[in-house]
Amino acid sequence: MNLAIFALLCIFILVTLFLGLFTVSQQTAAVIERFGKFLRIAQPGLNFKIPWIDYVTGVVNLRVQQLDVKVETKTEDNVFVHVVVSVQYYVLTEKVYEAFYKLENAERQITSFVFDAVRARVPTIKLDDVFEKKDDIANVVKTELTGTMDQFGYGIVKALVTDIDPDPKVKIAMNEINAATRERVAANERGEAERILLVKRAQAEAETKALQGKGIADQRRAIVEGLRESVEQFQNSIRGATAQDVMSLVLMTQFFDTLKDIGANSRSNTLFVPHSPGGMTEIYQQLLAAKMNNLEQTSYSPQQPPRDNLGS
């Protein structure tokens, strides 16, 4: 009988010692109560409490936590948007008592303050400016939460506006406006490019025609000078030859050279004139008249009257 009582006593002592020892994990704090009254805060590591008297009422997480709050509100131009605010918060080490006893649900309290801050700030901003001023909104939320949650033992690390989501119809309209604006800019750029091309093409064409005109004038002067020298040489070589004879020879030579070039081209679309003796005389007279008229116009100048023939 005595042995049984001794065994029970030993078991009771062991259980008592076992109940008196407990551990607290890192980045947590344990709240100890004695008969329902707050006693102390147990820090991380091995701790001891009086068995059967002291109890671990709760464990408070000291790590940084994040709460995402989605708020529906309207902007200054009466557009409803959903604003998602991410709040990063933690329990202050020196205020574990306040965090555990003063707030029953910290997340609900933070959510309420976020709703209040966002709905007070966003309605004063137009929709286009909401995206640009999201940092201002986040700072307002953080300032509001920091001043309020500190008395409850919570610190605010950061408040971030992570998403701004207008109504789908509004987003479609905004995309269409942006697309129309970009299309208008592109159309203006294309028009400006086409105008520059037209101007450059016109300038190039004008320069080309000017050079062609200059080349034709130089060519005609060279022809006149060459014919003059040919006539003079022909008259010196053959006595009695006149300028008319030289022009006849030159014109007929050019005419037959032209026929030769036409015949050498297999894809020619040239209409041949009569080649009978009478037709040749008529062709000669027409070519001679045209040539003489061309030479007179080319060699004429205001200081020097036109000559009657090349030999004079």
TASULBEL-V829045 format. One record per residue. PHI is phi in radians with two decimals (* if undefined). PSI is psi in whole degrees, -180 to 180 (* if undefined). OMEGA is omega in radians with two decimals (* if undefined). Layout:
# TASULBEL-V829045
phi={PHI & PHI}
psi={PSI & PSI}
omega={OMEGA & OMEGA}
This chain:
# TASULBEL-V829045
phi={* & -1.08 & -1.14 & -1.16 & -1.13 & -1.12 & -1.12 & -1.11 & -1.11 & -1.12 & -1.10 & -1.09 & -1.12 & -1.10 & -1.11 & -1.11 & -1.09 & -1.13 & -1.25 & -1.41 & -1.76 & -2.74 & -2.05 & -2.09 & -1.26 & -1.12 & 1.07 & -2.40 & -2.43 & -1.79 & -1.68 & -1.84 & -2.09 & -2.15 & 0.95 & 1.47 & -1.89 & -1.05 & -1.93 & -2.89 & -1.89 & -1.52 & -1.53 & -1.02 & 2.09 & -1.44 & -2.27 & -2.27 & -2.36 & -1.33 & -1.06 & 1.16 & -2.07 & -1.65 & -2.36 & -1.46 & -1.31 & -2.92 & -2.10 & -1.82 & -1.42 & -1.72 & -1.37 & -1.26 & -2.08 & -2.19 & -2.20 & -1.70 & -2.07 & -1.79 & -2.03 & -1.71 & -2.61 & -2.08 & -1.64 & -1.12 & -1.62 & 1.06 & -1.96 & -1.43 & -2.35 & -1.85 & -1.92 & -1.78 & -1.98 & -1.78 & -1.87 & -1.79 & -2.38 & -2.72 & -1.54 & -1.22 & -1.05 & -1.46 & -2.24 & -1.13 & -1.02 & -1.10 & -1.14 & -1.48 & -1.75 & -1.47 & -2.03 & -1.38 & -2.47 & -1.15 & -1.14 & -1.14 & -1.12 & -1.10 & -1.03 & -1.08 & -1.19 & -1.12 & -0.99 & -1.11 & -1.20 & -1.17 & -1.27 & -1.56 & -1.71 & -1.09 & -1.07 & -1.68 & -2.15 & -1.31 & -1.01 & -1.10 & -1.54 & -1.07 & -1.14 & -1.36 & -1.84 & -1.14 & -1.16 & -1.12 & -1.09 & -1.09 & -1.15 & -1.10 & -1.10 & -1.11 & -1.08 & -1.11 & -1.23 & -1.08 & -1.22 & -1.61 & -1.34 & -1.09 & -1.22 & -1.73 & 1.54 & -2.03 & -1.90 & -1.88 & -1.37 & -2.79 & -2.16 & -2.13 & -1.55 & -1.61 & -2.77 & -2.27 & -2.15 & -1.29 & -1.06 & -0.94 & -1.13 & -1.17 & -1.12 & -1.10 & -1.11 & -1.12 & -1.14 & -1.16 & -1.11 & -1.12 & -1.12 & -1.13 & -1.12 & -1.15 & -1.15 & -1.14 & -1.11 & -1.12 & -1.10 & -1.10 & -1.15 & -1.12 & -1.09 & -1.14 & -1.13 & -1.13 & -1.11 & -1.10 & -1.10 & -1.11 & -1.12 & -1.12 & -1.13 & -1.16 & -1.10 & -1.11 & -1.13 & -1.12 & -1.13 & -1.10 & -1.13 & -1.11 & -1.17 & -1.10 & -1.08 & -1.12 & -1.12 & -1.11 & -1.09 & -1.11 & -1.11 & -1.13 & -1.11 & -1.13 & -1.09 & -1.07 & -1.15 & -1.14 & -1.13 & -1.08 & -1.16 & -1.11 & -1.11 & -1.10 & -1.15 & -1.13 & -1.17 & -1.26 & -1.44 & -2.04 & -1.26 & 1.56 & -1.32 & -1.86 & -1.12 & -1.09 & -1.13 & -1.11 & -1.13 & -1.08 & -1.13 & -1.12 & -1.12 & -1.19 & -1.11 & -1.13 & -1.12 & -1.24 & -1.13 & -1.12 & -1.07 & -1.13 & -1.14 & -1.14 & -1.16 & -1.32 & -1.70 & -1.32 & -1.95 & -1.36 & -2.05 & -1.59 & -1.64 & -1.43 & -1.60 & -1.04 & -2.05 & -1.29 & -0.96 & -1.16 & -1.13 & -1.13 & -1.12 & -1.16 & -1.07 & -1.06 & -1.09 & -1.16 & -1.10 & -1.11 & -1.14 & -1.14 & -1.17 & -1.15 & -1.12 & -1.14 & -1.15 & -1.13 & -1.20 & -1.30 & -1.50 & -1.34 & -2.52 & -1.09 & -1.47 & -2.28 & -1.19 & -1.15 & -1.53 & -1.36 & -2.58 & -1.27 & -1.49 & -1.40}
psi={-46 & -36 & -38 & -42 & -39 & -40 & -43 & -39 & -41 & -42 & -41 & -42 & -44 & -44 & -40 & -46 & -39 & -41 & -22 & -21 & 139 & 159 & 151 & 130 & 160 & 146 & 29 & 164 & 137 & 136 & 121 & 129 & 150 & 115 & 40 & -2 & 142 & 133 & -57 & 174 & 121 & 130 & 168 & 143 & -166 & 129 & 163 & 140 & 160 & 119 & 150 & -6 & -50 & 145 & 145 & 104 & -38 & 164 & 129 & 130 & 125 & 0 & 161 & 131 & 160 & 137 & 123 & 123 & 123 & 118 & 130 & 124 & 176 & 157 & -179 & -33 & 26 & 43 & 125 & 133 & 156 & 120 & 124 & 120 & 126 & 118 & 124 & 118 & 167 & 163 & 129 & 133 & -38 & -2 & 39 & -37 & -49 & -42 & -32 & -37 & -29 & -29 & 127 & -37 & 100 & -36 & -40 & -39 & -46 & -42 & -43 & -44 & -36 & -45 & -46 & -44 & -44 & -44 & -13 & -25 & -48 & -39 & -10 & 4 & 140 & 160 & -45 & -28 & -15 & -42 & -36 & -28 & 25 & -31 & -36 & -41 & -44 & -40 & -38 & -44 & -44 & -43 & -43 & -44 & -39 & -44 & -27 & -46 & -16 & -37 & -16 & 6 & 17 & 140 & 148 & 118 & -51 & 148 & 122 & 134 & 102 & -15 & 140 & 112 & 100 & 176 & 143 & -39 & -37 & -40 & -40 & -44 & -41 & -40 & -39 & -40 & -44 & -42 & -41 & -39 & -45 & -37 & -38 & -42 & -42 & -41 & -41 & -41 & -41 & -42 & -41 & -39 & -43 & -39 & -42 & -41 & -42 & -42 & -45 & -39 & -41 & -41 & -43 & -41 & -41 & -43 & -39 & -46 & -38 & -43 & -38 & -43 & -43 & -41 & -42 & -43 & -44 & -38 & -44 & -40 & -40 & -40 & -45 & -44 & -41 & -41 & -39 & -44 & -38 & -41 & -44 & -43 & -40 & -41 & -34 & -31 & -40 & 113 & 141 & -9 & 139 & 171 & -32 & -42 & -43 & -43 & -38 & -44 & -44 & -45 & -42 & -36 & -44 & -37 & -46 & -31 & -38 & -44 & -37 & -44 & -39 & -42 & -27 & -15 & 121 & -15 & 33 & 142 & 42 & 140 & 119 & 140 & 164 & 145 & 22 & 162 & -42 & -41 & -37 & -38 & -42 & -43 & -42 & -46 & -41 & -44 & -42 & -42 & -43 & -39 & -43 & -39 & -41 & -42 & -39 & -41 & -34 & -42 & -6 & 139 & 157 & -29 & -20 & 118 & 154 & 147 & 157 & -37 & 168 & -20 & -13 & *}
omega={3.10 & 3.14 & 3.14 & 3.11 & 3.12 & 3.13 & 3.11 & 3.12 & 3.11 & 3.13 & 3.14 & 3.14 & 3.14 & 3.12 & 3.14 & 3.10 & 3.14 & 3.13 & -3.13 & -3.14 & 3.07 & -3.13 & 3.09 & -3.10 & 3.12 & -3.12 & 3.01 & 3.08 & -3.11 & 3.13 & -3.10 & 3.07 & 3.07 & -3.09 & 3.08 & 3.12 & -3.14 & -3.13 & -3.09 & 3.06 & 3.13 & -3.11 & -3.13 & 3.14 & 3.13 & -3.10 & 3.14 & 3.05 & -3.13 & -3.12 & 3.09 & -3.13 & -3.13 & -3.13 & 3.02 & -3.06 & -3.11 & 3.11 & -3.11 & 3.12 & -3.11 & -3.13 & 3.11 & -3.14 & -3.13 & 3.12 & 3.12 & -3.10 & 3.12 & -3.05 & 3.04 & -3.14 & 3.13 & -3.13 & -3.12 & 3.12 & 2.98 & 3.04 & -3.13 & -3.13 & 3.01 & -3.13 & 3.12 & -3.14 & 3.10 & -3.11 & 3.08 & -3.04 & 3.13 & 3.11 & 3.11 & -3.06 & -3.10 & -3.12 & 3.11 & 3.13 & -3.14 & -3.11 & -3.08 & -2.99 & -3.02 & -3.12 & 3.06 & -3.13 & -3.08 & -3.10 & 3.11 & 3.12 & 3.13 & 3.13 & -3.13 & -3.14 & 3.09 & 3.08 & -3.10 & -3.10 & -3.10 & -3.11 & 3.04 & -3.06 & -3.03 & 3.13 & 3.10 & -3.09 & 3.07 & -3.04 & -3.11 & -3.11 & -3.13 & -3.12 & -3.12 & -3.06 & -3.14 & 3.09 & 3.09 & 3.11 & 3.14 & 3.14 & 3.10 & 3.13 & -3.13 & 3.13 & -3.14 & -3.11 & -3.11 & -3.11 & -3.08 & -3.01 & 3.14 & -3.13 & 3.09 & 3.07 & -3.13 & 3.04 & -3.12 & 3.12 & -3.07 & 3.00 & -3.05 & 3.00 & -3.01 & -3.12 & 3.04 & -2.99 & 3.08 & 3.07 & -3.12 & 3.13 & 3.12 & 3.11 & 3.10 & 3.13 & 3.12 & 3.10 & 3.12 & 3.11 & 3.13 & 3.13 & 3.13 & 3.12 & 3.13 & 3.11 & 3.11 & 3.10 & 3.13 & 3.12 & 3.10 & 3.12 & 3.11 & 3.11 & 3.12 & 3.11 & 3.12 & 3.12 & 3.12 & 3.12 & 3.13 & 3.13 & 3.14 & 3.12 & 3.13 & 3.10 & 3.12 & 3.13 & 3.12 & 3.11 & 3.12 & 3.13 & 3.10 & 3.11 & 3.09 & 3.12 & 3.12 & 3.12 & 3.12 & 3.13 & 3.12 & 3.13 & -3.14 & 3.09 & 3.11 & 3.12 & 3.13 & -3.11 & 3.13 & 3.11 & 3.13 & 3.13 & 3.14 & 3.14 & -3.13 & 3.13 & -3.13 & 3.13 & 3.12 & -3.10 & -3.09 & -3.12 & 3.11 & 3.13 & -3.13 & 3.09 & 3.11 & 3.14 & -3.13 & 3.14 & 3.11 & 3.14 & -3.12 & -3.10 & -3.14 & 3.10 & 3.11 & -3.12 & -3.14 & 3.05 & 3.10 & 3.11 & 3.13 & 3.13 & 3.13 & 3.14 & -3.14 & -3.14 & -3.08 & -3.10 & -3.11 & 3.08 & -3.05 & 3.07 & -3.10 & 3.10 & -3.14 & -3.14 & 3.06 & -3.14 & 3.12 & 3.11 & 3.13 & 3.11 & 3.14 & 3.10 & -3.13 & -3.12 & 3.13 & 3.10 & -3.13 & 3.14 & 3.13 & -3.12 & -3.13 & 3.11 & 3.13 & -3.14 & 3.13 & -3.14 & -3.11 & -3.05 & -3.11 & 3.05 & -3.10 & -3.14 & -3.04 & 3.13 & -3.12 & -3.14 & -3.14 & 3.11 & -3.08 & -3.08 & -3.09 & *}
